[in-house]
Amino acid sequence: MATSRRQRTPVDEWLPLTEVLEELGITRATWYRWRNRGYGPAARRLPNGHLRVRRSVLDEFNNGLEAA
């Protein structure tokens, strides 16, 4: 009896803020300045206080920066 394997879709991972800052090439101060102005990719705060950004949201934000 053959078993079928389900294809898994890639997980849209949550990135820590340090990786996001490195990929965007900005400082933490710039990140918080952007957030105060309502700019930048949407982030979620975890119960421990750390921020995370979804990979898809960051990619979409980067594509918007390149188009501008």
Buried (B, 14 or more C-beta within 10 A) or exposed (E): EEEEEEEEEEEEEBBEBEBBBEBBEBEEEBBEEBBEEEEBBEBEEEEEEEBBBBBEBBEEBEEEEEEE
